[in-house]
Amino acid sequence: MSRILAQTSWTPCQSGFDAFAALSGDDNPIHTNPDYAAQHPFGAPVAHGMLIWARLQSLAHAAGISLTADVTLRFPAPAYAGERLDLRVTEEEGILTARAARADGTLVCEIFWGGP
């Protein structure tokens, strides 16, 4: 059974995508240009994967977890501006996991420290 170490919610916004693009240098138009993104499979700008990772890493750090080695990341679905994400850090059998999911439960990011 998993133990919840930290949880919160976060609603990404376009201004956050733009600020992250400026900070990181990743100005791919799929994140920053609504007209461009509308013509591609996601249909709208999507959050940078590393922006979601940073939010989850910050939540883990606030829970006293400061691991950066042996990390596995997955981004199975996009995250859109204005769409609330539920963020959760858990531990089960020594494996720490952080997940970001839409309100309907769709997983958008998953991080494992120490497995699987």
N, C-alpha and C positions, 0 to 999 in steps of 0.2 A: 504494500500500500504506500502510495506516495504522500509525502509531507509537504505542505505548502509553506515556503519560506518567505515569500513576498508576493504581493499582487496589487495591481492598480489598473486603471484604464487610461487610454491616451487616444486622442483624435488627431491624426496627422492633418496638416493643412498645406495648401499650395505655397504660402509664404515660407513655411518650414522647408519644403522641398527646394525652393529657390535659395534659401540661406545655406542649406547643406551643399547645394551645387556650388555656390560661391566659395564656401569654406574648403570643400574637398577637391574642387576642380572637375568634378564629374557633372558636366553640364549637358549630358545626353538629353535631347529634346523629349524623350519618352517621360522624363521627370519634370521638365520645365516649360514645355510648350503645349498648351491644350489643343491647339489646332493640329499640330503634328501628331500628338498622341491619339486624337480622335480618329485618325486615318489608319491606325494600327490595331492589332488584335486586342489590346487591353481597353481601347476605346476612350481612355482618359489618362491624364498623368498618373503615374504610380510612384510610390515612395521608393527611395533608394534602399536597397537591401541593407546597406551599412548604416543607414539612419535608423532602421528598425533594430538592427543589432546593437547600436549604441544605446538606444532606449532600454533594451533588455539588459545589456551589460551594466548600465547605471542602476537599474532596479536590483540586479544581483549584488552589485557593490554596496548598495544601501542595506542589503540583508547580511553584509559581512563577508560576501564571497568575492575574492579577488583573483580568480583563476584566469590565466590567459594561454596556458599550454594545453595541448591535447583537446582542441576544440573542433567540433563538427557542426557545420551550419547547413540548414536546408531552408529554401524559400519556395514552398509548393504552390503558393497563390499570391497574386498581387495585393497590395494595400493601397487604397485610394484616399485622396483628400476628403475630409468630412465624414469618413467612415470610422466609427469608434472601434478601437482594438482593445481587447482584454489581454493584459500582460501578466504572466505568472511564472514564478521561479519555484521549482519543486526539487525534492531529493527522494530518491528511491534506491535502496540497496547500494548506496555510495555513489550513485550517478546523479549529478546535478543537471537539471534541464530547465531551460527558459523557453517559453512559448508565447507567441503573439497570435491571437485569433480574432476573427470578426465576431460580431454579436451572434451570428448564426452558427458559430463553432468552426467555421472554415479556418484552417491553420494557414497563416501567412509566413511565419518564421518559426524555426525551431533550432535551439542551440543545445548541444550536449557537451558537458565537460567530463572527461574520463570515460567515455563510451558513447553510444554502443558501437 
